[in-house]
Amino acid sequence: MNLKIFLTSLFLVFFTLSVTAEELKVKNQNTEFNVYTGMFDFSDDGKKSTLLGFQHQNENLNKDTFLGNLSPITGALITADSASYLYTGVQAQYKLGVLNFTPSFTPGLYFEGDGKDLGHLIEFKSELQFSLDLSKTSELGFSYNHLSNASLGDKNPGANSYMFNFFKNF
């Protein structure tokens, strides 16, 4: 399937769900979905590739700690070169008015496909994310992440990526 058609379809589905949720005035938004797209390994001209991803957070599992509000997250991304990354980890959430700052750390499994060889099946994603509240149930954001195998493999080239995010609470 053409990536542009897929991205357009995905946007329309989430836009429709957004309007439906607003109309129903959902009172218990306990699940957050994050759909994102961007550039995988933008700093490597030879292996950079567009990416598409999805992330889930269940706000019933949030925990207030001395580090802030922590929450488990699970997600996946795929690149135009058929590389993929499946992950689960934790994120902290800091609200600064309508601006949100969300750092996260997620170990996961990386499958090279026709993309960049990152040196190991196990990779670790460190991410910084900024988002802006659009309404009580949706946000628009930008994030940057780094994937690395922490020298578990014979090589550890890493990958730097940036993404544009759309968040929806249900």
N, C-alpha and C positions, 0 to 999 in steps of 0.2 A: 504494500500500500504506500502511496506517496506520502511522505512525511508532512507536507503542507496540508494535505487533505485531512490527515489524522489529527494534526494540531488544531485545525479549524473545527473539526467535529468535536474534539474534546472541549474546546472553549465553549461551543454552543451548548453542549450538555451541561457544563457547570454553570453557564449563564442562566439556562432554563431552571436548574435546580436552585440557583440563587434567588430568582424571582419567586419561585414556588415557596421557598422557605420564608421569605419576607411576607408573602401574602398570608401564609398560615400562622405567622407570628409565633414561631417555635419558641417555647419557653425554656426548655432544657437542652441547650446546645452542649452536649458532652463529648462529641466527636468532632475532630478537626481534620479535614483533608487539605492537603497542599499539592497542587499540581504546578510543576515548574518546567521551564525550558531554558536552554542557554547554550554555552559553549564549553565542551569538555576539553580539558588540557589546552586552553587558549595560548599558553606560553610556548608550546611546541608546534611550530609551523608545519612540521611533517605529519603529525598525528592528531592535530586538533579536529574536533568533530562536533556537530550539533548533538544535543541530548534532550531527552524528555524523561520526566520522572514523576513519581507519585509518592506521597508520604502520608501516614496516618498517625494521629495522636488521640488517645482516649483520655479526656480531661478528668474522668473519675479516678484515674490513677495518679493524678498530680500530688506532689508532696511538698509542703513548705519546709525548707531546711535553712541552715545558716548560709548556704550558697544561693538562696533564692528559691523560686518555685521550680521544682524539677519534675520532669515528665518523661515516660518512656515513649519512644517513637520507632516506627518501622516503615521501611520504604524500599523502593527500587528505582533504578534508572537504566535507560538503554540509550546507546549512541547510534548515530547514523551508520557507524562502522560495525554494528552488531555487538559491541562490547556491552556488558551489563554488570551492575553492582546491586546486590541484595543486602540490606543492612538492618540492624536494630541497635538501638542505643538510648542515649538520654540527652535531653535538652533542658536548658535553664531559660526561664522567661522573665524579662524585666520590662515592665510597662512604664513609659515616660510620657504620660498623657496619651495622645493619639499615636505616638511612635513606640514601636516595640523593638527590643534588642534581644535576639535569641541565639546564643552560642550553643553548639551541640558537638557531641562525640559519638560516633557510631562505627563499631567494628562490623565487618561484613565480608561477603564472598564476591570476588571479582572474576568475571569470565571475559577473556580477551576478545573472543570473536575475531573480526578482522581489524580490530583496533590496536591500541598501544599495549605492549607487553609491560606490565607493571612489576613483574618479577616474582609474584607469589599469588596464590589463591586467596589468602587472607590479607585484607587491606583495611586501613583505618581512615575514616573520614572525619576531619575537623572542619567545622563550618561556623561562619559568622553570618547572621541574617538580620536585616533591618526591614521592618514592615510598617505600613501606615494603615490605621483603621479606616475602612471605607464606610462601614456600618457596624451594628452590633454583631453581625454574623459573617463579615467578610473583611479581608485585608489584602493589600497589594504590597509586594516586597521585592527586595534584591538580596542575593546571598553570594558568598564566595566560599569555596571549600578547597581543601587539599587532601588528596588521597595518597597514602604512603603505606608500605608494608613494614615499617620500623626495622628495616634490615633483616627481616625474616628470610628473604630470598637472597640469591647470589647477587642480584642487582636490585636497586631501589630508586628508579628514576622519578617516581611521584607524578602527580598530575594536578594542575591547578585549574579550577573551573569557576565560571560565574553563571548565575541563573536569575531569571525573573520568576517570581512566585505569585500564585493566587491561592488564598486560603479561604476555606468555607467551613463554618461550624454548623453542625446539624444536631 
